Amino acid sequence: MIDLRQVLQYVADCTALEMRHLLPSSDDYISGRMNKWTGRYARTDKPTRSDDLGFLTGRLWLLSLATGNQELRDRAVWMANSTASLVGEAATLVDASWDLYYALALGAEITGSQDFAQKALEACRRNTARSVSKPDPAAAFVFQVGEERLIPFEGSASMQLVGWASAAAPDVLAHHLAHLDHLVELGFIRPDGSSHHLAELDEAYKVIRLKTYQGYSADSTWARGQAWGMMGFTAAYEATGIQRYLDTAVRLTDFWLSRTGDDPVPFYDFDDPRKDEVPRDSCAAAIVANVLMRLHRLRPGDPRYLAAADATITELHNNYLGRGGSLLHGSGGQFTPIMFGSARTRRPPKTPADWALARRFPQEEVMHYGDYFFVEALYRRTHEDWGIFDLPSRQLNRSPAGGQETR
């Protein structure tokens, strides 16, 4: 039997060593993108924003809390302060989006920092206000890629931040719940519980077609998109107690369990027939391990969820955890080259600026999501008290007195 607390300590020790080299002085920052080939970050002399850093900061928070490592806590405070300083300048969805739950909201719950809490709430409100301003309610969560108007299923995962902020921002919650309902109405979830990745809309915001930019085909199921949907609808239920969101999360999860069976780490897409040529996605499995434990508490009468969570964590530890504490063998998916400015290539990135661009499908990659969610899975499995993950926030309902950490 694996001692999961020892695994947490191992990952914490590896991460502390990495941070010691990355941030040797208080004048240093970490560049915004992780090298997906190696899992490494680079140093820079000014604050930057990216979801890579948001999830890295979340990993530092959990590792410091689980192991009592003050060095990691100090690094997390430094990085969260850097992120908080840029919230007011956010100009894109990435710059003011759901990764701030992990960098700032989770930090607020752990440290009691009112500044972190208010900055996360501010970003959540700004991001929602930007989408509410669209001319048609159906366009609220549409993003533009070239001439295409797209709605992604993984946008449902923003419910983690929205659910956290919901007590202080019920209008934001209502807007995002309407989006989840809209995803269901658009047919993103098939009768068997599998999911489509993207909906392309016309100028009147009506669906032209359902498609994918990271999965195998329009009719297949991209594994990480399915995982994000499972997480998003679970968070919606935790924040609201509305039964239809739990029912939807269960439908999505039942499909996942029906397709993973004895091997809990799926290929990047459940339906790509080239099994010997395409990567698995440890990142998707790590996300799902957390969902399974949450569903175990929400539906304690169903023994499948905890058993599947344990099997997933064990498999990730045995065959996917690298010597540096990163989760190996993930996949960005079969990217369409234009997506997020990425380009498929077999050549290594040459400079830090290239790291966000070089995607090497079908080779495997290190995913920052996987690094974070593996740690969260370990934390949830080794701790009975999940209060820091409560939806809605405890911190936004507290008085500002005491507990604040600053640079």
C-alpha positions in Angstrom: 0.0 0.0 0.0 1.4 3.4 -1.0 1.9 5.9 1.8 0.3 8.9 0.2 1.6 11.3 2.8 5.2 10.3 1.9 4.3 10.9 -1.7 3.1 14.4 -0.8 6.4 15.0 1.1 8.4 13.7 -1.9 6.6 16.1 -4.3 7.0 18.9 -1.8 10.8 18.3 -1.5 11.2 18.2 -5.3 9.1 21.4 -5.7 11.0 23.2 -3.0 14.3 22.5 -4.7 12.9 23.7 -8.0 11.6 26.9 -6.4 15.0 27.5 -4.7 16.7 27.6 -8.1 13.9 29.5 -9.8 13.5 32.2 -7.2 16.9 32.7 -5.5 16.1 36.3 -4.5 13.1 38.5 -3.9 13.7 40.4 -7.1 13.0 37.4 -9.3 9.8 36.2 -10.9 8.8 33.1 -13.0 8.1 33.4 -16.7 4.5 32.9 -17.7 4.8 29.6 -19.6 6.0 26.1 -18.5 8.0 24.2 -21.0 5.6 21.4 -21.9 8.5 19.2 -23.1 10.2 19.2 -19.7 7.9 20.7 -17.0 10.5 23.4 -16.3 9.9 27.1 -15.8 12.4 30.0 -16.5 13.2 33.1 -14.4 12.3 36.7 -15.4 12.7 40.1 -13.9 9.0 41.2 -14.0 5.6 39.8 -12.9 3.8 37.8 -15.6 0.3 36.3 -15.8 -0.7 32.9 -17.2 -2.8 29.9 -16.1 0.5 28.0 -15.9 1.6 30.2 -13.0 -1.9 30.2 -11.4 -1.9 26.4 -11.1 1.8 26.4 -10.0 0.9 28.7 -7.2 -2.0 26.5 -6.2 0.3 23.5 -6.0 2.6 25.5 -3.7 -0.3 26.4 -1.4 -1.4 22.8 -1.0 2.1 21.4 -0.6 3.0 23.9 2.1 -0.2 23.3 4.0 0.1 19.5 3.8 3.8 19.3 4.8 4.3 22.5 6.9 7.0 23.6 4.5 7.4 27.3 5.3 9.7 27.8 2.3 6.9 26.7 -0.1 4.4 28.9 1.7 6.7 31.9 1.3 7.1 31.2 -2.4 3.3 30.9 -2.8 2.8 34.2 -1.0 5.3 35.9 -3.3 3.8 34.5 -6.4 0.2 35.2 -5.3 1.2 38.8 -4.5 2.7 39.0 -8.0 -0.5 37.7 -9.5 -2.7 40.0 -7.4 -0.7 43.0 -8.6 -1.7 42.3 -12.2 -5.4 41.6 -11.7 -6.3 45.2 -12.4 -4.5 45.2 -15.7 -6.1 42.0 -17.0 -7.1 42.4 -20.6 -7.9 38.8 -21.7 -9.9 35.9 -20.5 -6.7 34.1 -19.6 -5.5 37.1 -17.5 -8.7 37.2 -15.4 -10.0 33.7 -15.4 -10.5 30.5 -13.5 -6.9 29.8 -12.7 -7.1 32.7 -10.2 -9.1 30.3 -8.0 -5.9 28.3 -7.4 -3.5 31.3 -7.1 -5.6 33.7 -5.1 -8.9 32.2 -3.8 -7.2 29.1 -2.5 -4.5 31.3 -1.0 -7.1 33.4 0.7 -8.7 30.3 2.2 -5.4 29.0 3.5 -3.9 32.3 4.7 -6.9 34.5 5.5 -5.6 37.2 3.2 -8.4 39.6 2.4 -6.3 41.1 -0.4 -6.1 37.8 -2.2 -9.8 37.2 -1.7 -10.9 40.6 -3.0 -8.5 40.4 -6.0 -10.0 37.0 -7.0 -13.5 38.3 -6.6 -12.6 41.4 -8.6 -11.2 39.3 -11.5 -14.3 37.0 -11.4 -16.6 40.0 -11.6 -14.6 41.6 -14.4 -14.5 38.4 -16.5 -18.2 37.9 -16.2 -19.0 41.6 -16.9 -17.0 41.2 -20.2 -19.2 38.3 -21.3 -22.4 39.9 -20.1 -21.8 42.9 -22.3 -22.1 40.7 -25.5 -25.1 41.6 -27.6 -26.9 38.2 -27.3 -27.1 36.0 -24.2 -26.1 33.0 -26.3 -22.8 34.8 -27.1 -21.8 35.4 -23.5 -19.1 32.7 -23.5 -18.1 32.7 -27.1 -14.5 33.3 -28.1 -13.3 34.1 -31.6 -10.7 32.0 -33.5 -10.2 33.6 -36.9 -13.7 33.8 -38.4 -15.1 31.2 -36.1 -17.3 31.8 -33.1 -16.7 28.9 -30.6 -18.1 27.8 -27.3 -15.8 25.2 -25.5 -17.2 22.6 -23.1 -14.2 23.0 -20.8 -15.4 26.5 -19.9 -17.7 24.8 -17.4 -14.6 24.4 -15.2 -14.8 28.1 -14.4 -17.5 27.1 -11.9 -14.7 26.4 -9.4 -13.9 30.1 -9.1 -17.5 31.2 -9.6 -18.8 28.8 -7.0 -16.2 30.1 -4.6 -17.3 33.7 -5.2 -21.0 32.9 -5.3 -22.0 34.2 -1.8 -20.5 37.6 -2.6 -21.5 37.6 -6.2 -24.9 35.9 -6.8 -25.3 37.7 -10.1 -22.1 36.2 -11.4 -23.2 32.7 -10.2 -26.6 33.1 -12.0 -24.9 34.0 -15.2 -22.5 31.0 -15.1 -25.3 28.6 -14.2 -27.2 29.8 -17.2 -24.1 29.0 -19.3 -24.1 25.5 -17.9 -27.7 25.0 -18.8 -27.0 26.4 -22.2 -24.3 23.8 -22.8 -26.8 21.1 -22.1 -29.4 22.7 -24.3 -26.9 23.0 -27.2 -26.3 19.2 -27.0 -22.8 19.1 -25.7 -23.6 16.0 -23.6 -24.6 12.9 -25.6 -27.2 10.4 -24.4 -24.4 8.0 -23.2 -22.8 10.7 -21.0 -19.9 11.5 -23.4 -19.3 15.1 -24.5 -18.5 17.2 -27.5 -15.6 19.6 -27.3 -16.7 22.8 -29.2 -19.8 24.3 -30.7 -19.3 26.6 -33.7 -22.0 29.3 -34.0 -23.1 31.5 -36.9 -23.6 35.3 -36.8 -27.0 34.8 -35.0 -25.2 32.6 -32.4 -27.0 29.5 -33.6 -25.1 26.2 -33.7 -23.5 25.4 -37.1 -21.8 22.3 -36.0 -20.2 20.5 -33.0 -16.5 19.9 -33.5 -13.1 19.6 -31.7 -9.8 21.4 -31.8 -7.9 19.0 -29.5 -9.7 15.7 -29.8 -9.7 13.1 -32.6 -12.9 14.1 -34.4 -16.2 15.9 -34.0 -17.9 12.7 -32.9 -15.2 11.5 -30.5 -14.7 12.4 -26.8 -11.6 14.4 -25.9 -10.7 13.0 -22.4 -9.7 16.2 -20.8 -12.7 18.0 -22.0 -14.8 15.3 -20.4 -12.8 15.7 -17.2 -13.4 19.5 -17.2 -17.1 19.0 -17.6 -17.2 16.5 -14.7 -15.4 19.0 -12.5 -17.6 22.0 -13.6 -20.9 20.4 -13.0 -19.7 18.9 -9.6 -18.7 22.4 -8.5 -22.0 23.8 -9.6 -23.8 21.4 -7.4 -21.4 22.0 -4.4 -22.1 25.8 -4.8 -25.9 25.5 -5.2 -27.2 22.2 -4.1 -29.3 22.1 -7.3 -29.9 18.4 -8.2 -29.7 18.6 -12.0 -26.0 19.6 -11.8 -25.1 16.6 -9.7 -27.1 14.4 -12.0 -25.2 15.8 -15.0 -21.8 15.3 -13.2 -22.8 11.7 -12.4 -23.8 11.1 -16.1 -20.4 12.4 -17.3 -18.6 10.3 -14.6 -20.5 7.1 -15.4 -19.3 7.4 -19.0 -15.7 7.9 -17.8 -15.8 4.9 -15.5 -17.4 2.8 -18.3 -14.5 3.6 -20.6 -11.5 3.4 -18.2 -12.2 0.0 -16.5 -9.0 -1.6 -15.4 -6.8 1.2 -16.8 -7.8 4.5 -15.1 -5.5 6.7 -17.3 -7.2 7.2 -20.7 -5.7 8.0 -24.0 -6.0 11.7 -24.9 -9.2 10.8 -26.7 -11.5 7.9 -26.0 -12.2 7.2 -29.6 -9.0 7.7 -31.5 -8.3 4.2 -33.1 -4.6 4.7 -33.3 -4.0 3.3 -29.7 -0.3 2.4 -30.3 0.5 5.8 -31.8 -1.2 8.4 -29.6 -0.5 9.6 -26.0 -2.4 9.0 -22.9 -3.4 12.0 -20.7 -2.3 11.7 -17.1 -3.6 15.3 -16.7 -7.2 14.3 -17.4 -6.9 11.4 -15.0 -5.6 13.6 -12.2 -8.6 16.0 -12.7 -11.0 13.1 -12.5 -9.4 11.6 -9.4 -10.5 14.8 -7.6 -14.0 14.6 -9.0 -14.3 11.0 -7.9 -13.4 11.8 -4.4 -15.9 14.7 -4.3 -18.6 12.5 -5.7 -17.8 9.9 -3.0 -18.7 12.5 -0.4 -21.7 13.7 -2.3 -23.0 10.2 -2.9 -21.5 8.1 -0.1 -23.8 5.1 -0.9 -22.0 4.5 -4.2 -18.7 2.6 -3.6 -17.4 3.0 -7.1 -16.1 6.5 -6.8 -13.6 6.1 -4.0 -12.4 2.8 -5.4 -11.8 4.4 -8.8 -10.1 7.4 -7.2 -7.7 5.1 -5.3 -7.0 3.2 -8.5 -6.3 6.4 -10.4 -4.0 7.9 -7.8 -2.1 4.6 -7.5 -1.6 4.3 -11.2 -0.5 7.9 -11.5 2.0 7.4 -8.7 3.4 4.1 -10.0 3.7 4.9 -13.7 3.4 8.7 -14.3 5.1 10.5 -11.4 8.6 11.7 -12.5 11.7 11.9 -10.3 11.3 15.7 -10.2 7.8 15.6 -8.8 6.0 16.4 -12.1 3.3 14.2 -13.6 4.6 12.8 -16.9 2.8 11.5 -19.9 0.1 14.1 -20.4 -1.1 15.5 -23.7 -2.3 18.9 -25.0 -4.3 16.9 -27.5 -4.4 16.9 -31.3 -4.2 20.7 -31.6 -5.4 22.5 -34.7 -2.4 24.7 -35.4 -4.3 27.9 -35.1 -5.7 27.1 -31.6 -4.3 29.4 -28.9 -1.4 30.3 -31.3 0.0 26.8 -31.0 1.9 25.0 -33.7 2.4 21.3 -34.0 6.1 20.5 -34.3 8.6 17.7 -33.7 11.4 20.2 -33.0 12.2 21.3 -29.4 11.4 24.9 -28.5 14.4 27.2 -28.9 13.5 30.1 -26.5 11.1 30.7 -23.6 8.9 32.6 -26.0 8.5 29.4 -28.1 7.3 27.3 -25.2 3.7 28.3 -25.5 3.8 27.5 -29.3 5.6 24.2 -29.6 3.1 21.3 -29.3 4.5 17.9 -30.3 1.4 15.7 -30.7 1.5 12.7 -30.8 4.4 12.8 -28.4 3.5 13.2 -24.7 3.8 16.4 -22.7 4.0 17.6 -19.1 0.9 19.6 -18.3 0.7 22.2 -15.6 -2.9 21.1 -14.9 -1.7 17.6 -14.2 1.0 18.7 -11.8 -1.6 20.7 -9.7 -4.4 18.2 -9.7 -2.2 15.3 -8.7 -1.3 17.2 -5.6 -4.9 18.1 -4.9 -5.9 14.5 -5.3 -3.2 13.5 -2.8 -4.3 16.3 -0.4 -8.0 15.3 -0.6 -7.2 11.6 0.0 -5.0 12.2 3.0 -7.0 14.9 4.7 -10.5 14.6 6.2 -11.0 18.4 6.4 -11.7 19.9 3.0 -12.8 23.2 4.3 -10.3 25.1 2.2 -12.2 23.9 -0.9 -15.6 24.9 0.4 -18.0 26.4 -2.2 -19.0 29.1 -1.7 -16.0 30.8 0.1 -15.6 31.0 3.8 -13.1 33.8 3.4 -15.4 36.3 1.7 -17.8 36.0 4.6 -15.2 36.8 7.2 -14.2 40.2 8.6 -11.0 41.7 7.3 -9.3 41.6 10.6 -6.3 39.4 11.1 -4.5 36.7 9.0 -3.5 38.8 6.0 -0.1 38.0 4.4 1.6 40.5 2.2 5.0 40.9 0.6 
